[in-house]
Amino acid sequence: MLSMLIECLRIVILVAALVLICPPINIFVVRGQAKDTNQTNWRFDFGPGKVAPGYQQILANSIYSKELGYGFEPGTKVTCPDRGGKDALRSDFCASDQPFYFSVALPEGNYQVTLTLGDAQEETTTTVKAELRRLMLERVQTARGKFATRTFTVNIRTPQIAGDGEVKLKDREKTIEWWAWDEKLTLEFNNSHPSVCAIEITRVEVPTIYLLGDSTVCDQPSEPYNSWGQMLTRFFKSGIAIANNAESGESLRSSLGAHRLDKVLSTMKAGDYLIIQYGHNDEKEKGEGVGAFTTYKADLKKFVAEARKRGGNPVLVTPVQRRTFDPSGKITNSHGDYPEAVRQIAREESIPLIDLNAMSKTLYEAWGPEASKRAFAPNDNTHHDDYGSYELARCIVEGIKANKLGLGRFLVTDIGSFDPSRPDPIDSFVLPASPKSNSVKPLGN
């Protein structure tokens, strides 16, 4: 009996020692199995043919579930042929004659996504959007038997704030905008015969551009609405991520109350950028002492100061114009003193300024009262469609260049300079619409 007690005591001591000397293992569940959260790479080989070493095979019936942790979104209709050949990644693929979505459960962070696109027997054209319709790749074309490899960087996030609390999401963010906050990265493949051979996803530590603002900046979930924030991603190479934390209907004060600034600050690193554009909703706030040169200016300075405390680089953007033409075809000022308040802070605090208010005035007047309607959602003089937001994103890019910001080195080189007085022709703009549409206008005006 004594010997048994001694043996039991020895085992207890041994287990306790192992607990003390072995580091804890962090895990999350993917495909129903425990996975190390230190995983940094995910690889998927599309099609029924040979599977490349180290890749997970994806077939037409690989439908996403939380238990599986990856797959096509429910309702996706794809065909996955095998053309034969020795190249395991390129001999087979999945494609569709309509847009389709593929998702992967990932921890919050920045990811480099590398796509292999093409078809051994047909021409392909692929446009790729991420999360809530952020334009990542525009019209990648491959000839028959040719393939293209493209890489971009995407940010994904959750409402939780490291340390304490979470973002106070609006009802629309919990429903039609949930893809901006959920546990996964979602990619939309669109255009004429989009054909996906392989996807490789790698977690990366790269500079981040944070966006805070209102409905003209945020990721709009459905056609026909769009914003310059979700088009801006198209103009950057891989190696820098854009984290769009703007939301419809927000002012500086409501964003503070919803902890949107706290969310940004919780993940901001030294050298990151914070691009800020408010005004549309701030100007509607009432109360004693409330105004452009008082409360608005004070709140905006707080955003700037908090970013600087963390080594971030704030960039101010004046509020984009509304479509308000006078009888002579000139845009009238619908923002009062708010654009000038932003300009004042930029001068006082030595902050880079992108004067989108001035550039959008030039842009709208170049279109004129009638043609400009085609840059906005139907019956809406505030919120833009795909074309309008694309042109405004080009204005933001020109502002980045004019300020000689360090992030300019990440701009793509396949797009030349842009003059708002000479916008891209409306009739030549072609961007396939995303599948989801909604007649409900974004919050704010």
N, C-alpha and C positions, 0 to 999 in steps of 0.2 A: 504493500500500500504506500509506504514511504517513498519507494523508488518511483512509483507512478506520479506522485505529487511533485517529486523533484524533476521528472521529465516534462510534466505539464508546465512547471515554472520556467524551465529552460526554453521551451517553445514560446511562451509569452514574452520573455526577455528578448528572444531573437526577433520576433515580429515587431516589437516596439523599436528595436534598433533599426530595422529596415525602414520603418516609417520615418524615423528621424533623419536617416542619411539619404533617402531617395526623394527627389523632387516630385511635386505633384504633377499629374498629367491632366492637361485641360482637354476636354473632348466635346464634340458636338455630333449630332446624328445626321448622317448622310447615307441614303440607300438602306436605311434601317440598321446601320452598323455604327459603332463608335469610331469616330475619326479624330485624329490629332488636330487641334486647332492651329498647329504650326504648319499645316499643309499650305503650300504656296503655289501649287501648279495643278491645273485640271485640264485633261486632254480628251477630246471626243472625235471619233472617226465615224463619219456618216455613211450609211449604206450597208448592204448585205454581204459585200465581198470580204476579202482578206482584211483583218484588223491590224493596224500598225502597232508594233510593240509599245506598251505603255499607254495605250489609248483605250477609252471605253467606247464600245460600239453603240451607235445610235441607229435604230430602225424606225420605220413609219409608225409603229405602235408604241414607241418610247414616249409615253405621255407623262408630263410632270405631276408629281405628288410630293408632299413633304417627306414621305417615307423614302421615296426613291431619291429625291434631292436634285434631279435634273430631268430634262425632257421637253418635248413640245407642249405648248399650252393647250389645254382641252379645246376641242373644236378645230384644231389644225388639220388640214388635208394636204398631205405631201405624198409624193412617190419617191421611192429610193431605189433606182436601178443600179446594176453592176455592169459596167462596160467591159470588164475583163482587163487583164494586164498585170504587170509585175509591181506597179506602184500602188501600195495598199491605200495610201491617202487619196490618190487622185483617180483611181479606177472606178470608184463608186461614190455616190453622193445622195443628198436628198434635195428635192426641188418641188416647186408648185407653180400653178398658173395664177395664184392669188397670194397675197401677203400671208406670212406665217411667223409664229413666235417660238423662240427657244429660250428656256430659262435654266439657271443653275443656282442652287442655294449657296450663298457665300457670306462670310462675315463682313461687317461694315469695313469700307476702305477703298483704296484705289487699285484698279486692275488694268493690266495690259492685255488686250484681246487681239489675238492673231487669227485671221480667217484665211482659209484656202478655198478659193472660189473657181468654178469652171466646170466644163463638160467636154468629154472626149469627142462627142458627136454633134454638139449644137453650140451656137452662140449664146452667151448669157449676158444679162445686165442686172446688176444687184445694187440696190440702195439699202443702207443699214441705218436703223435708228436704235437707240438704247433707252431703257427705262420708259419714261413718259415722252416718247417721240423726240428725243435729242438726236439731231442729225449728226451721224458719225462719218459715214461714207456716202458720197454722192455719185451715182452712176459708174460703178466699176464694171467695165466691159471686157469680155474675153471672147476671142474668136474660137471657132470650132477646134477642139483639140488643144487649146491653150488654157493656161491657168494663171490666176493672180493671187498673190499673198499680200494682204493688207493688215496693218496694225494700228490700233488706236487705244487711248487710255480713257477709262470710264470710272466715275465715282458712284458708289452705292452707299446708302445710309439707312439708319433706323431712327425712330423717334427718341430712343433713350440717350441721355446725356451722361457721359462718363463722370462718375463721382456721385451725381445726385440728379434726380428729376428726369423729365422728358418734355419734348415739345408738345404744346397744347394744340393738337390737330383739329382742324375744322371738320365738319361732317363730310364734306366733299373729299377731303384728304383720306378719310377712312373708307371711302367707296370708290368713286371714279378716278381718284388720284392715288390709290393705294400702292400702285406699282412704284411710286417714288419713295416709298417708305418700307416696303416689305423685306423679307429675308433673302431675296434673290436678285440676281442680275437677269434682266429680260432683254432679249435682242429681237428686233423686228426685221425680217428680210422681205424686201419689196422690190418692185419694178418688173421688167420683162424676163421671165424664166430665171429667177434667182436660184442659184445652185450652190449648195454648201457641201464641201468635201470634208472639211475639218475645222475645229475650233480649239484653240489653246488659250487658256486663261491663266495669267500669272499675277500674283499679288505683288505690288511694287510700292516703294517709297519714292514718291515724286512730288514736285511742287504742285500746289493746288490753288486754283482760282475760285474763290467763293463768291457767289452772287446773292445779294439781298435786295429785295424790292417788291414790286406789286405785280398785278396781272399782266403788265406789258413786258415783264422780265421772266416770270416763272414758267415752269414746264406745264403748258396747257395739255390736258389729257386727251382731247378729242377734236377732230375736224369740226368746223372750219377754222377754229381758233389756233393761234400760234403766237410765240413771242420771240424777241431777239435772243433771249437767254438760251432757248433750246435750239437755236440755229447757230449760235456762236461756236459750239463744239466742232462744227464742220471745218472751221478755219484754223484749227490747231493740229499739229502733228502729235504723234505719241510722245510720251515723256512728260506731259503735264495734264492734270485732271481739272475738269470744271464741275464744281459742286453747287448746283443751283438750289439755294435755300429760300428763294423768293416765293411768294404766295399771293394769290388773288385777294384783293380787298384790303391788303395790308398797308398800314402807315408805319412810321418809325415807332410810335408809341405802342401800337398793337403788336408789332413784331417783338418789341421788348417784353410785353406782357405774355406773349406766347412762347418766350424763351428761344426764339429763332437765332438771335445774336448769341445767346449762351451756347446753343448747339454748335454754331460755327466756331466760337472761341475754344470749345472743348477739344476740337481736333486740329485747330490751326497750329502750324509750325512756323518757326522763324523763316522768313523769306517768302511765305505764301502771300497771296493777294486777296483783298476784299474789295469787290466792285459794288458800289451802293447807288441805287436809283429809286428814290421815293418822291412823292409830291402829289400824285393823283388823288390819293385818299387823305393825306395830311391836310390839304387845303379845305376839306369839308369839316374838319374838327372845329368845334365851337367852345367858347368859355372865356372867362376873363383872362386876358394876357396871352391867349392863344394866337399864334401868328407865325408868319414866315421868318421874321427876324427875331423872334423870341423863343417860343417853345420848340419850333421846328429846328431852328439853328442850334439850339442847345442840345437837343436829342441827337442830331447828326454829328455834333462834335463828340458826343459820348461814344458813338459807334467808332469814330476815328481813333479816339484815345484808347479804347479797349483793344482794338486791333494792333495798335502800335505797342501796347504793353507786351504783347506776345510776339513781337518781332515781325508782325505782318505789315504789308504795304497797302494802305487804303487808296482807293481810286474813286473819285466822285463823278457821278453822271447826272446831268440835269434832266428833269422829266421830259419824256418824249411828248411831242405835240399831239393834241387831238385834231381831228379833221374838221376844223372850223374855218371855213373860207368866208371872206367878205365879198360884196358884190364885184369888186375889182379882181378877184382871184387870188387874194393874198390871205395867208393864215393869220387869224387873230390870236392874241395871247389869252388862253383860257386858264393859265396857271398863276396869274397875278404875280406876286413878288417871290414866289417859291424858286423859280430858276435863278434869280439874282441872289437869293440867300445861299444857294449852293456855290455860286461863283465867289461870293464873299468868303466863305469858309475856305475854299481852295486857295485863295490869295493869302488869307490870314494864317493858315496852317501849312502853307507850302505843300499842298497836296495836288497830284496830277488831276486834271479836270478833262472829262470828255463831254463837250457841250452838245449833247444829243438834242436838246431843245432847239438850238440853232440849226443843226444839221438836218433835223427832221422837217423844219420849216422850209428849208431849201428843197428838200426832197419832195415834199407834198406839192409845193408850188411848181416844181418841174413837171409833175404829173398833171396838175390842174384839177379843178373841181370834179370833173366827170371821171377821168381815167383813174384818179386816186381811189375811187370806190373799189376798184379791183385789188387794192392792197389791203383792204379791210374785210373783216367778216361781214356777211350780209346784214344790212340795217344796223350797223355799228360804226360809230365814228371814233372809237377808242381802241378797240382790240383788232389786231391784224390777222391776216391769213398767212399762208406759207410764204407767198411772194413778198408781202409787206415786211414780215419779220426777217426774212432773208436779207432784204436791202438794208434794214436797220442794223442787223448784225454786221454788215459790211461797214456801216458808219462807225460802229464801235471799234472794229478792227483798224480803221483809219485813225481813230482817236488814240489807240494804243501805239500806233506807229508815230503819230505826231508828238506824243509825250516821251517817245524813246524809252518805253518801259522795258525792263529786263525780260519780261515774258514774251516780248516781240520775237525773240529768237526761236520760239516754238511755233510761229505762224507758218502755215503751209505756203509753198512757193508756186502752186498751180493757179493761183488767183492773183491778178494784177491789182494795181491801185484802183481806188473807187472815188468818183466825184459825185456827191449827192445831187448836183445840178444836172447830171447826166446819168440817171439810173439805168440799170439793165432793162432792156425792152420787156414789157410785160408778156407779149406774145411768144417770146423765146424762152420763157421760164417754164421748166418742166420738172416737177417733183411729184412722184406718185403719192396719192393720199393714203394715210393710214386707215386701217379698216374701221376704227371706232369713230363715230360721229355723234354729236349731241347738240341739240338746239338750245340748251340752257346756257345763257351768257355767263362769262366769268364774273366773279364778284368785283365790285369797284366800277368806276366809270372815268 
